[in-house]
């Protein structure tokens, strides 16, 4: 049976997806700039210190950026170890890996991993110079930290530029970063979702054999959440992706033209020979795409977004389209399969309400009866359960008023 999915926000996001550590004099205007552009083109929020001047204030800012990133890509170029700044940065990165769960991806650019690990060739030369400087400052413990950080980083799974073309290397790095971010986000998201696994598997199974599917259900039942989770998991497998959210609401403010333009632009970006003529994308050679049209409630909206521009007609067979709607009739003859989202079971409802109200999967002692009444009142609708749970969580001193309101 198709179940609704509910979300309870318990995880605070970080400021950056990726922090890039690199030796500017080696690769600032080449490899690093290309990698940075490729990451940002995929919507990955990336911190890179292109325009920063070194100084105490800048160091504090960099430390905060590292701490507030999910992933650090460390590019070991030939002269990375010649920079005291880079070595200090690496020590900070490895500390955050240990204490904050920062994911670290080493990239060995025109240098052998063994040279980095064992400080050979240019790394040996760099450390000889660093040793002299440290002796003058009577701070040889710094060197031990640098060597330990290099050894630890080279033990991690990463990328070697000597084994592939640079453009392919960047593509593989971006794919790996995106996959790790999606896995991280999904693993944290699933902790906040109730009823997601069965639903996700069912929708993905439908998408294996159907190019277009509809996700249908009443308001507040979790259609958008389901679409977002599936979209997140499948994104790495497509050349182009586009999620147009809350289309009915956007149409009230005259934003349909903007949304259609966004959809066309996303498809055009991965097809350089395609041309946009008026509102149409004139090509028969699009790469595979994943498109979500969320909150479409009228046939006019769907036709304006897709049929006038022939977007859906021009997609290759391995592309997939997901439409979420409250209007089942809208999906007639427009999709290959329909997934109906039903209400949460009483057990799932109680779990969601408890997560929202008490940040636990069961009601707090003394709140069992009140929680049961709230669950019955919400009728298995995630939006209502979230709202009631949030209200109780923020007004514990008003428990009697909460009970009366039910």
N, C-alpha and C positions, 0 to 999 in steps of 0.2 A: 504494500500500500504506500502511496506517496504521502510523505509527511512534510509538514512545514518545518522551517528552520528558523531558529531565533538566535540573536546575538546579544551578549552582555559585555559591554566594554570594560575590560579589566587591565589592559596592557597599554602603557604609554609609549608612543612612537618616538624614535630617535630623529635627530635633525637631518642627518645625511645617510644615504644608502651606502656610499663608498667614499673612502679616504685614500687618495693615491699618494704614495711615498716614492720619491724619485730624485735623482741627481740632476738638477736643472741644466748644468753645463754640458751634460752628456746628451740628453734626449728631450729637452724642453720643447723645441720647435718641431720635432719629428714625431717619433713614436708616441710620446705621452700626449701630445695635442690631438693626435688621431684617435687614441684610446679614449681620451676625455670626450671628444665629439661623439664617438660611437656610443658611449655610455649615456650621454645626455639625450641623444637621438632616440634612445629606448625609454626615455622618461625616468632614468636612474639619476637621482639627486647625488651629484658628485662634488666633493671638496677637493680643490687643487690650488696650491698657493702660487699661482702664476705671477701675481702682481704684489706680493707681500715683500717688504724689506725686512731683513733679519733684525731681531731685537728682543728684549725681554718681554715686551707686551705682545709681540707676535708669537713668541713661544707659548705663552699662556693660551692664546687663541687657538694655536695648533693642537695643544693638549686637549682642549675642550672639544675641538672638532673630532679628534681621534676617539675620545670617550663617547661622543654622540654619533658614532657611525656603526653600522651593522657589519661592514666588511672593510678591510684594508687591502688594497692591491699594492704590493711592494715590488717595485721594478729595480732589480739588481743589474745595473749597467756596469761597464768596466771600471769606472772611477767612483762608484757609489761610496766606497769606504774612505775615499779621500776627503769626504765631507764629515766633519765632526757633527754638524747639524743633522745629517741623514742618520748617523749612527745613534745619536740621542733619540731621534724620532723612532727608530726601529726598536730601541729598548722600551720606549713608551708603548708602542704598538703591541709588543709581546707581553708586556705587563697587563694591558687591557684584554688581551686574549685570555690570559690566565684568570683574571679577576672579574671581567665584565662580559666574557663570552664573545668578544670580537672575533669574527672569522677573518683569517689571514690567507691571502693567495699570493705566493711568491711568483714572480715572473723573471726569468733569467734572460736578459737581453744582451745578445752578443758576448756572453760570458758563460763559462761552464759552471754548473752548480758546485762541482768539487772545488773550484777556485774560491767560491764564496765560503763554503763550509770550512775549508782548511786554510783559508787565507793564502792562496798561492798567486803567483804572477802579480798582476796589478793590485790585488788585495794585500799581498805580502808587502809590496812597496808602500802602499798606503799606511799599513799598520806600523811599518818601521818608522815612518814620519810621525805617526800619531804617538808612538811610544816615546819618542824624544820629547815631544811637547808635554806629554803627561808626566814624565820624569821631572821636567822643569817645574811642574806645578805640584809635584809630590802627590799625584792622584792616580796610582796604578790600578786601583780598584775599578775605575771607569773602563779600562781596557778589558778587564775580565767580563764586565757586563756586556760590552760590545761583542766580544767573541762568543759569549753564551747566546746572545740574541741571534747572531748570524747562524750558529749551529742549529738552534731551535727552528728558525725560519726555513732553513734548507731541508729539514726533515718533513716539512709539510708538502702536500700534493700541490703542484703548480704547473707552470708552463715554461718551455725552453724554446727560444726563438730560433735556435739552430736546427730544429726539427721540422719547421714549416715556414711557408711564405708569411711575410709580415701581415698582409691583409687577412689571411686565414687565421693567424695568431690572434689578432684583435677580435675577429668574429668569434673565435672559440672562447676568449676571455669574457667577452660580453655575455655570451650564452651561459657560461658557468656562473657568472655573477648573478644574472637574472634568475637562473634556476635556484641558486642558493637563497636569494632574497625571497623568491616565491615559496620555497620550502620553509624558510624561517617564518614568513608571514602566515603561511597556512598552518604550521604547527602551533603557532600562538593563537591563531584565529579559532582553530578547532577546540581549544580549551574554553572558548567563550561561546561556542555554538552547541545547540541541543538538537539532535536529530539529523546531523549533517551527513554522516558517513553513508547511510543507506540511500539518502537522496542523491548525493553526489555520484555514487556508483551507478544508480539507475539512469540518471541523466547522461552520464558519459557512455553508458551502454547504448542508449538511444542514438547518440551522436556517431557511433561507429558505423551505423548503416543508414542514417538519415542526414541529409545535408541541412535541412531546416527543421527545427523543432520549436514548439510553443510551450511556454511554462505558464499555466493558467491557474488562477485562484482568486479568492476575494482579497480586498485590501488588508494589508497588515499581516498577511499569512506567511511572508518570507520569500516571495518570488525573486526580488532583487538580490537578496542575500545568496540564494541558491545560484543565480546567474553569476554573481561576482566570484564565488568560490570556484565554480567550474571554469570560468574565464581565467582565473589566476593559475589554476593547475595546468590548463591547456596552452596558455600563451607561448611557452618556449617552442612549441611544435609548429608554429605558424610564422609565415614571413611577414604578415601584417595583421595587426589586431586593432579593433576599435570598439569601445564600449560607450554607447550613447545612453546616458542615464536620465530617467524621469522625463520622458519625452512629452507626455501629456501636460505636465506642469510648465515645461519650457514653451510649449505651443501657446500657452495663455499670454506669454510675454513676447510673442512674435519671433521666437528664436529658432523656428524650424529651418529657416534658410541657413542659419549659422550651423546647425547640426548636420544638414545635408552637405554643406561645404566641407565640414570637418570629416565626414565619412568619405567623400570623394578624394580629399587631400591625402588621407591615410592610405587609401588604395593606390593613389598615384605615386606616392613616395617610394613604394617598392616595385614600381613598374616604370622605369625611365622612358620607355617608348610610348607610354600611354599619354593621351592628350585630353584635356578637359575642354569641351566645346559647349559653351553655355552652361547647362547643368548636367551634361552627360560626359561620361568617361568613355572615350572611343578607343577601345582596345579589346582584343580577344586573347590576350596572352598574359593576363594577370596571374601573379603567383598566389598560392593558397592563403586565404585570409580567414580570420575568426572575427565575427561581428555579433555584437549583442545590441539589440534594440529594446531598451527597457521602458516599461510603462507606456506601451502603445495601446490606446483605447478606442481609436476610430480608424476606419478604413482609409479615410482621407489622409491621416497622418502617415500611415504606412505607404500609401501610393506616392505622396509627396516626397518622402525620404528615399524611396527605392525604385518604384516602378517607372516614374517619369525619367529617371536617370539610367534605368536599366542595370543598376548595380547588381542586383541579385541574379539577373539573367546572364551576366558576363562572368560570374565567378566560376572558377574551375571546379570539377567534381569533388576534389578533396578539401574544399573550403567548407566552413560551417557557419550557420546563422541561428541565433537564439533570439526569440521574441517573447517578452514577458507581457502579460495582459490580464485584465479582469474580464475581458470580453471574449468569450469562447467563440462566438460567431465570427469574430474578426479572423480567426485562424483557419476557417473553412477554406479549403483549396489554396491556402497560402503556405502551409507547412506539411511536412511528411509525417510527423508524430506530435502528439500532444501529451504533456506531462501535467497531470492535475495535482496541485498541492493541497493536501488536506490538513485539518487542525492537528495540533499536538495531542498526544495521549495524556490522560490525567497524570501519569508518572512523569512524563517529559515536561508537562506544564509546571508541576511542582518543583522540578529541578531548576527550570529556567527562572521561575519566580524567586526561588531561594537564592540563586546566584545573584540576581539583581538586588534583592532586598537585604541579604545577609552576607553575600560573597562566599557562600557555602552551598553545597548541593542539597542540603536538608534544612528545614526551618530551624531557627534557634528555639531553644527550650522556652516554652511559654507562648510561642507564636504559632503553634501547630494548627489550632482551630482557625485563627485569623488567616493563615496561609491557605488553608483548605477552602475557605469562603472566597478568597481572591481568585483562586484557580477556577472554581466553579463559575464565578462571575465572568472571567475572561473567555471562557468557552474554547480554550485551546488556541487562541489567536496570539501569536508572539508579540505583536505590537502592544496589545492590551496588557499582557503579562509584564512586559518591560516597563510600561508606564506605571502600572500599579506597584511593581517592585521598587521602582525609583522613588515613587511618592512615599512609600513606607520607609525606605532607607533614609530619606531626607527629613522625615518628620516623626521620628520615634516617640517624641514627647506627645505626639498627637494621635497615639494609637486608638484611642476611643473614637476620635473624629474619623479616623480611617475606617474603623469598623462600621460606624454609622453610615458612612458614604457608600459602603458596599450594600 
